[in-house]
Amino acid sequence: MSRYKPRAKKKRLIKKGSQTKWAPFWSVPKKFGKGRRVHPGRHTVKKRSWRRIKTKA
């Protein structure tokens, strides 16, 4: 990638980066119930890594 990135492209990359984070810890009991221990990454919709899947940003 180039050294200087346009502002619009930076904003798109920031958005893509934030979409790949885990869900918040408090959302697990809300979705699966209080007794169930599930990893917060299990119900994150978009799972993407910069190594595996590239974006069109």
C-alpha positions as CSV (number, residue, x, y, z in Angstrom):
1,M,0.0,0.0,0.0
2,S,1.1,3.5,-0.6
3,R,2.8,5.6,2.0
4,Y,0.2,8.3,2.1
5,K,-3.4,7.2,2.2
6,P,-6.4,9.3,1.3
7,R,-8.7,10.3,4.2
8,A,-11.7,8.4,2.7
9,K,-9.7,5.2,2.4
10,K,-8.4,5.5,5.9
11,K,-12.0,5.9,7.2
12,R,-13.1,2.8,5.3
13,L,-10.1,0.8,6.7
14,I,-10.9,2.0,10.2
15,K,-14.5,0.8,9.8
16,K,-13.4,-2.6,8.5
17,G,-11.0,-2.9,11.4
18,S,-13.7,-2.2,14.0
19,Q,-16.1,-4.7,12.5
20,T,-13.7,-7.6,13.2
21,K,-13.6,-7.1,16.9
22,W,-15.3,-9.5,19.4
23,A,-18.8,-8.7,20.7
24,P,-18.9,-7.1,24.1
25,F,-18.8,-9.5,27.1
26,W,-22.2,-8.4,28.4
27,S,-23.9,-9.4,25.1
28,V,-23.1,-13.1,25.7
29,P,-25.6,-13.8,28.6
30,K,-28.1,-11.6,26.7
31,K,-28.0,-13.8,23.7
32,F,-27.2,-17.3,25.0
33,G,-28.6,-17.1,28.5
34,K,-27.0,-16.6,32.0
35,G,-25.7,-20.1,32.5
36,R,-24.0,-20.6,29.1
37,R,-20.3,-19.8,28.8
38,V,-19.6,-18.8,25.2
39,H,-16.7,-16.9,23.8
40,P,-17.7,-13.3,22.7
41,G,-16.1,-13.9,19.3
42,R,-18.7,-16.6,18.5
43,H,-21.5,-14.2,17.7
44,T,-19.5,-11.5,16.0
45,V,-21.0,-11.2,12.5
46,K,-18.0,-10.4,10.4
47,K,-14.8,-12.3,11.1
48,R,-12.0,-11.1,9.0
49,S,-8.2,-11.1,9.4
50,W,-5.8,-8.9,7.5
51,R,-3.8,-12.1,6.6
52,R,-6.7,-14.2,5.4
53,I,-9.3,-12.1,3.7
54,K,-8.6,-8.9,2.0
55,T,-11.1,-5.9,1.7
56,K,-11.8,-3.8,-1.4
57,A,-11.3,-0.6,0.6
